[in-house]
Amino acid sequence: MAFPQNKYRKNRKNARILVIEDQTDQWTLILQALESQFPEVQAIWKSSAPAATTFLEECADAGSYPQLILLDLYLPERETGLNMLGTIRRMTNPARQCPVVVLSHSDSPVDIREAYDLGANSYIAKPLNQDDWMAYFQTLREYWWQAVMLPDSQSCFPG
């Protein structure tokens, strides 16, 4: 499917995606899918909420934010992921506007509702195999990189 060009896509050539995931094996699967479906994107991995918070604060100092955040809900506890999502949305810098996609093995309606209540832009149940990860990330690319209009450089996307 062809998507109309939009002036904000020009900044995605040197884009970064922040992945907040505590499990190394899951990070490996995510990285493989990102490298395949988003070859022009720099994937940044943070394995804990404190490390991710520090990174986003450093982004504020540098004026360069990730274009998308993938957040594992169970870091390793559910409350940690929900708290991280709340932390992102309460930030006083433009990182609060970055789209956050929550990833989880849970398909619990309570988990899904709470993630959206705290400001998640999407919620995805983690796939079980590499082929499904590739299909998910192809869809992520089509949606977040080709179809969606994202904020301009005055927000979380540097010009």
LUMFI-100507 format. One record per residue: residue in one letter; x, y, z of N, C-alpha, C, O in turn. Coordinates in steps of 0.2 Angstrom, whole numbers, padded with zeros to 4 digits, always signed. Layout:
BEGIN
aXYZXYZXYZXYZ;...
//
This chain:
BEGIN
m+0004-0006+0000+0000+0000+0000+0004+0006+0000+0009+0007+0004;a+0003+0011-0004+0007+0017-0004+0003+0022+0000-0003+0023+0000;f+0008+0026+0004+0005+0031+0009+0007+0038+0006+0013+0038+0003;p+0003+0043+0007+0005+0049+0005+0011+0052+0009+0012+0050+0015;q+0015+0056+0005+0021+0058+0009+0019+0064+0014+0014+0067+0013;n+0023+0064+0019+0021+0069+0024+0028+0072+0026+0033+0069+0026;k+0028+0079+0027+0034+0083+0028+0038+0080+0035+0044+0082+0035;y+0035+0077+0039+0038+0075+0045+0042+0069+0044+0047+0067+0049;r+0041+0065+0039+0045+0059+0038+0052+0060+0036+0056+0055+0037;k+0054+0066+0034+0061+0067+0032+0066+0066+0038+0071+0065+0037;n+0063+0067+0044+0067+0067+0050+0068+0059+0053+0072+0058+0058;r+0065+0055+0049+0065+0048+0052+0072+0044+0049+0073+0038+0051;k+0075+0047+0045+0081+0044+0042+0086+0042+0047+0089+0037+0047;n+0087+0046+0052+0092+0045+0058+0088+0044+0064+0090+0046+0070;a+0082+0041+0064+0078+0040+0069+0081+0035+0074+0085+0031+0073;r+0078+0036+0080+0080+0031+0086+0073+0028+0089+0068+0032+0089;i+0074+0022+0090+0068+0018+0094+0071+0016+0100+0076+0012+0101;l+0068+0018+0106+0070+0016+0113+0066+0010+0114+0060+0010+0114;v+0070+0004+0116+0067-0002+0118+0068-0003+0126+0074-0003+0128;i+0063-0003+0130+0064-0004+0137+0062-0011+0138+0056-0013+0139;e+0066-0016+0139+0065-0023+0140+0070-0026+0145+0076-0025+0143;d+0068-0029+0150+0073-0032+0155+0075-0039+0153+0080-0041+0156;q+0072-0043+0148+0075-0049+0146+0079-0049+0140+0077-0047+0135;t+0085-0052+0141+0090-0052+0135+0088-0056+0129+0088-0053+0124;d+0084-0061+0130+0082-0065+0125+0076-0062+0121+0076-0062+0115;q+0072-0058+0124+0067-0054+0121+0070-0048+0117+0068-0047+0112;w+0075-0045+0120+0079-0040+0117+0082-0042+0110+0081-0039+0105;t+0085-0048+0110+0088-0051+0105+0083-0052+0099+0084-0050+0093;l+0077-0054+0101+0071-0055+0096+0069-0049+0093+0068-0048+0087;i+0068-0044+0097+0066-0037+0095+0071-0034+0091+0069-0031+0086;l+0077-0034+0093+0083-0031+0089+0083-0034+0082+0084-0031+0077;q+0082-0041+0081+0082-0044+0075+0077-0041+0070+0077-0040+0064;a+0071-0041+0073+0065-0038+0070+0066-0031+0068+0064-0029+0062;l+0069-0027+0072+0070-0020+0071+0075-0019+0065+0074-0015+0061;e+0080-0023+0066+0086-0023+0060+0083-0025+0054+0085-0022+0048;s+0078-0029+0053+0075-0031+0047+0070-0026+0045+0070-0025+0039;q+0066-0024+0049+0060-0020+0047+0062-0012+0047+0058-0008+0044;f+0066-0010+0051+0068-0003+0052+0076-0002+0051+0079+0000+0056;p+0079-0004+0045+0086-0004+0044+0089+0002+0045+0095+0003+0047;e+0086+0008+0044+0088+0015+0045+0088+0017+0052+0090+0023+0053;v+0085+0014+0057+0084+0016+0063+0089+0013+0068+0091+0008+0068;q+0091+0018+0073+0096+0016+0078+0091+0013+0084+0087+0017+0087;a+0092+0007+0086+0089+0004+0091+0093+0005+0098+0099+0003+0098;i+0090+0007+0103+0093+0009+0109+0089+0004+0114+0083+0005+0115;w+0093+0000+0118+0091-0004+0123+0092-0002+0130+0098+0000+0131;k+0087-0001+0134+0088+0000+0141+0084-0006+0145+0079-0007+0143;s+0088-0009+0149+0085-0015+0152+0082-0014+0159+0080-0019+0162;s+0081-0008+0161+0078-0006+0167+0074+0001+0167+0076+0005+0163;a+0069+0002+0171+0066+0008+0171+0071+0014+0173+0070+0019+0170;p+0075+0013+0178+0080+0019+0180+0084+0020+0174+0086+0026+0173;a+0087+0015+0171+0091+0017+0165+0087+0020+0159+0090+0025+0156;a+0081+0018+0158+0077+0022+0153+0076+0029+0155+0076+0034+0151;t+0074+0030+0161+0073+0037+0164+0079+0041+0163+0078+0047+0161;t+0085+0039+0165+0091+0042+0164+0092+0044+0157+0094+0050+0155;f+0091+0039+0152+0092+0040+0145+0087+0046+0143+0090+0050+0139;l+0081+0046+0145+0076+0051+0142+0078+0058+0145+0077+0063+0142;e+0081+0058+0151+0083+0064+0154+0089+0067+0150+0090+0073+0149;e+0094+0062+0148+0099+0064+0144+0097+0067+0137+0100+0071+0134;c+0092+0064+0134+0089+0066+0128+0087+0073+0128+0088+0077+0124;a+0084+0075+0134+0082+0082+0135+0088+0087+0135+0087+0092+0132;d+0093+0085+0138+0099+0089+0138+0102+0089+0131+0104+0095+0129;a+0102+0084+0127+0104+0084+0120+0099+0087+0115+0101+0089+0110;g+0093+0087+0117+0088+0089+0112+0086+0084+0107+0084+0086+0101;s+0087+0078+0108+0086+0073+0103+0083+0067+0106+0086+0063+0111;y+0077+0066+0104+0072+0061+0108+0071+0055+0103+0072+0055+0097;p+0069+0049+0106+0068+0043+0102+0061+0045+0098+0057+0049+0101;q+0060+0042+0092+0054+0043+0088+0048+0039+0091+0042+0040+0090;l+0050+0033+0094+0046+0028+0096+0049+0025+0102+0055+0023+0102;i+0044+0023+0107+0047+0019+0113+0043+0013+0113+0037+0013+0113;l+0047+0007+0114+0044+0001+0115+0045-0001+0122+0051-0002+0124;l+0040-0002+0126+0040-0003+0133+0037-0010+0135+0031-0011+0134;d+0042-0014+0138+0039-0021+0141+0035-0019+0147+0037-0015+0151;l+0029-0022+0148+0025-0020+0153+0028-0024+0160+0028-0020+0165;y+0031-0030+0159+0033-0033+0165+0041-0032+0165+0044-0036+0162;l+0043-0027+0169+0050-0025+0170+0053-0027+0176+0056-0022+0179;p+0054-0032+0180+0050-0038+0178+0043-0038+0181+0039-0043+0179;e+0041-0034+0185+0035-0034+0188+0030-0029+0184+0033-0024+0181;r+0024-0030+0184+0019-0026+0180+0019-0019+0183+0019-0014+0179;e+0020-0018+0189+0020-0011+0192+0026-0007+0190+0025-0001+0189;t+0031-0010+0188+0037-0007+0186+0036-0004+0179+0038+0002+0178;g+0033-0008+0175+0031-0006+0168+0026+0000+0168+0027+0005+0164;l+0021-0001+0172+0016+0004+0172+0019+0011+0175+0017+0016+0173;n+0023+0010+0180+0026+0016+0183+0031+0019+0178+0031+0025+0178;m+0034+0015+0174+0038+0018+0169+0034+0022+0164+0036+0028+0162;l+0029+0019+0162+0024+0023+0157+0022+0029+0160+0022+0034+0157;g+0020+0029+0167+0018+0035+0170+0023+0040+0171+0022+0046+0170;t+0029+0038+0172+0035+0042+0172+0036+0046+0165+0037+0052+0165;i+0036+0042+0160+0036+0045+0153+0031+0051+0152+0033+0056+0150;r+0025+0049+0154+0019+0054+0153+0020+0060+0157+0017+0065+0156;r+0023+0059+0163+0023+0065+0168+0030+0069+0166+0031+0074+0170;m+0034+0067+0162+0040+0071+0161+0038+0078+0159+0033+0079+0155;t+0043+0083+0160+0042+0090+0159+0045+0091+0152+0044+0097+0149;n+0049+0087+0149+0052+0088+0143+0048+0085+0137+0043+0081+0139;p+0049+0086+0131+0045+0083+0126+0045+0076+0125+0041+0073+0121;a+0049+0072+0129+0049+0065+0129+0042+0062+0130+0040+0057+0128;r+0038+0066+0134+0031+0064+0136+0027+0063+0130+0022+0060+0131;q+0028+0066+0124+0024+0066+0119+0026+0060+0114+0023+0059+0109;c+0032+0057+0115+0034+0051+0111+0029+0046+0111+0027+0044+0117;p+0027+0043+0106+0023+0037+0106+0026+0031+0110+0032+0030+0109;v+0022+0028+0114+0024+0022+0118+0019+0016+0116+0013+0017+0117;v+0023+0011+0114+0019+0005+0112+0021+0000+0118+0027-0001+0119;v+0016-0002+0121+0018-0007+0127+0018-0014+0124+0013-0016+0120;l+0023-0018+0126+0024-0025+0124+0023-0029+0130+0025-0028+0135;s+0019-0035+0129+0018-0039+0135+0016-0046+0133+0013-0047+0128;h+0018-0051+0137+0015-0058+0136+0008-0058+0138+0005-0063+0137;s+0006-0053+0142-0001-0053+0145-0006-0051+0140-0005-0046+0137;d-0011-0054+0140-0017-0052+0136-0023-0050+0141-0029-0050+0139;s-0021-0049+0147-0026-0048+0152-0030-0041+0151-0026-0036+0150;p-0036-0041+0151-0040-0035+0150-0038-0029+0155-0038-0023+0153;v-0036-0031+0161-0034-0026+0166-0028-0023+0164-0027-0017+0165;d-0023-0027+0162-0016-0024+0160-0017-0020+0154-0014-0014+0154;i-0021-0022+0149-0022-0018+0143-0026-0011+0145-0023-0006+0143;r-0031-0011+0149-0034-0005+0151-0030+0000+0155-0030+0006+0154;e-0026-0003+0160-0022+0001+0164-0016+0004+0160-0015+0010+0161;a-0014+0001+0155-0008+0004+0150-0011+0009+0146-0008+0015+0146;y-0017+0008+0144-0020+0014+0140-0022+0020+0145-0022+0026+0143;d-0025+0018+0151-0026+0023+0155-0020+0028+0157-0021+0034+0158;l-0014+0025+0157-0008+0029+0159-0005+0032+0153+0000+0035+0153;g-0008+0031+0147-0006+0035+0141-0002+0031+0136+0001+0034+0131;a-0003+0024+0136+0000+0020+0130-0003+0022+0124-0009+0023+0124;n+0000+0022+0118-0002+0023+0112-0005+0017+0109-0009+0017+0104;s-0002+0011+0110-0004+0005+0108-0002-0001+0113+0003+0001+0117;y-0005-0006+0112-0003-0012+0117-0003-0018+0112-0008-0020+0109;i+0003-0022+0113+0004-0027+0108+0006-0033+0113+0010-0033+0117;a+0002-0039+0112+0004-0045+0115+0010-0048+0111+0010-0049+0105;k+0016-0049+0115+0022-0052+0112+0021-0058+0108+0017-0063+0111;p+0023-0059+0102+0023-0065+0098+0027-0070+0101+0031-0069+0105;l+0026-0076+0099+0030-0082+0102+0036-0084+0098+0040-0088+0100;n+0036-0082+0091+0042-0084+0087+0044-0079+0083+0041-0074+0082;q+0050-0080+0080+0053-0075+0076+0049-0072+0070+0049-0066+0068;d+0046-0077+0067+0042-0075+0061+0036-0070+0063+0035-0066+0059;d+0033-0072+0068+0028-0067+0071+0031-0061+0073+0027-0055+0072;w+0037-0060+0076+0040-0054+0078+0041-0050+0071+0039-0044+0071;m+0043-0053+0066+0044-0050+0060+0038-0047+0057+0038-0041+0055;a+0032-0051+0057+0026-0048+0055+0024-0042+0059+0021-0038+0056;y+0024-0043+0065+0022-0037+0070+0026-0031+0068+0023-0026+0068;f+0033-0032+0067+0037-0026+0066+0036-0023+0059+0037-0017+0058;q+0034-0027+0054+0032-0024+0048+0026-0020+0048+0025-0015+0045;t+0021-0022+0052+0015-0019+0054+0016-0012+0057+0014-0007+0056;l+0021-0013+0063+0023-0007+0066+0026-0002+0061+0024+0004+0062;r+0030-0004+0057+0033+0001+0052+0028+0004+0048+0028+0010+0047;e+0023+0000+0045+0018+0003+0041+0014+0008+0044+0012+0013+0042;y+0012+0007+0051+0008+0011+0054+0012+0017+0057+0010+0023+0055;w+0018+0016+0061+0021+0022+0064+0026+0026+0059+0027+0032+0060;w+0028+0023+0054+0033+0026+0049+0029+0028+0043+0032+0033+0040;q+0024+0025+0041+0021+0027+0035+0014+0030+0035+0012+0034+0031;a+0010+0028+0040+0003+0030+0040+0002+0036+0045-0002+0041+0043;v+0005+0036+0051+0003+0041+0056+0007+0047+0055+0013+0047+0053;m+0003+0053+0057+0006+0059+0057+0009+0060+0064+0005+0060+0069;l+0015+0061+0065+0018+0062+0071+0020+0070+0073+0020+0074+0068;p+0021+0071+0079+0022+0078+0081+0029+0081+0077+0033+0077+0075;d+0029+0087+0076+0034+0090+0072+0041+0091+0077+0041+0089+0083;s+0046+0094+0074+0052+0095+0078+0052+0099+0084+0056+0099+0088;q+0046+0103+0085+0046+0107+0091+0043+0102+0097+0043+0105+0103;s+0042+0096+0096+0039+0092+0101+0045+0086+0102+0050+0088+0105;c+0044+0080+0101+0049+0075+0103+0053+0073+0097+0057+0068+0097;f+0052+0076+0091+0056+0075+0085+0061+0080+0083+0058+0085+0080;p+0067+0080+0084+0072+0085+0083+0072+0087+0075+0071+0082+0071;g+0072+0093+0073+0073+0095+0066+0079+0095+0064+0081+0096+0058;
//
